[in-house]
């Protein structure tokens, strides 16, 4: 008669050589006589899992846990429970595993993922943040954290987590693809393209990245084509700046003066409760009038605009730490104005605006010059001279 130890060793050897039926039968025979061996139950559960026999795996792994199996057994048992759709039970096992080994990143990550699957996104984010701290090089934990933040509608934190996943695991294609999608969702087409280019540099044959790149390239070209400088008032009237702020055309500030038989440059004023837009048009004619040479946006009540929260332009600004920062109506209007005036992504508009706020006399970008300038005709008005952002075509 074969001693139990030899029977166990032979079964494990069969499993190691890929003979799953033989190894499983051997372990079942061994455990019939030695039912208190948690390691054997764990091995049997792992073998059942490899065969896709999840109900059998769960029963064997439950025995492993009951007989003193620690974190490894609980992890394997929780995975089998997930396969069976028993998410609550899986989460309970993983919580106990986390109590036994609070710093085990595998338990923290898998608990966060199970909670995500249960749509408990806030709690999932907390556990996954702990997993990221416990395993500083685990790209998948950072990626899962990004998914949880995105499900919580915290796109800034999601992007920061996806970036961290890419930093930790540069070859992790799903992280780069998802980061690009998140960036594109907030209008950051150029950054999204950069991520896709990085992925394609590593995997030239990545079909999804190539398709996404093509879509983004078209979207970016369309965005640049919507640049207001050089367009007419017809295009201006359809812009987000005019439509969302409900700007209304008021009057031509300086009547055109004929020069050599042609129309002269003229400036038209648009207004809204907190905004004033001066549009300078060149001497061209045609159905849409002259082309826009300059746009000058000013706040008619700067203090009130700075206090009011932006609920008009729906601008999303992400800080250096990756978190969303609430913006005022003044900031939302200014960034939307810059984005549409020169046809740039929102991040670029934010950088240009910050440069002006930090004291740059003027900034040249993409054939345009940006600067703060006084609004014509306001020097002698009650309340003093008003200033605003002037964007004009260079040259």
Secondary structure, DSSP 8 states (H G I E B T S, - for coil): ---HHHHHHHHHHHHHTT-HHHHHHHHHHHHHH-TT-HHHHHHHHHHHHHTT-HHHHHHHHHHHHHTT--HHHHHHHHHHHHHTT-HHHHHHHHHHHHHH-TT-HHHHHHHHHHHHHTT-HHHHHHHHHHHHHH-TT-HHHHHHHHHHHHHTT-HHHHHHHHHHHHHH-TT-HHHHHHHHHHHHHTT-HHHHHHHHHHHHHH-TT-HHHHHHHHHHHHHHHHHHHT-STT--HHHHHTSHHHHHHT-EEEEESS----BTTB---EEEEEE-SSEEEEEEE-S--STT-S-EEEEEEEETTHHHHHHSB--SS---EE-TTS-EE--BHHHHHHHHHHHHHHT--HHHHHHHHHHHHTT-S-EEETTEEEEEEE-TT-TTSTT---EEEEEEE--
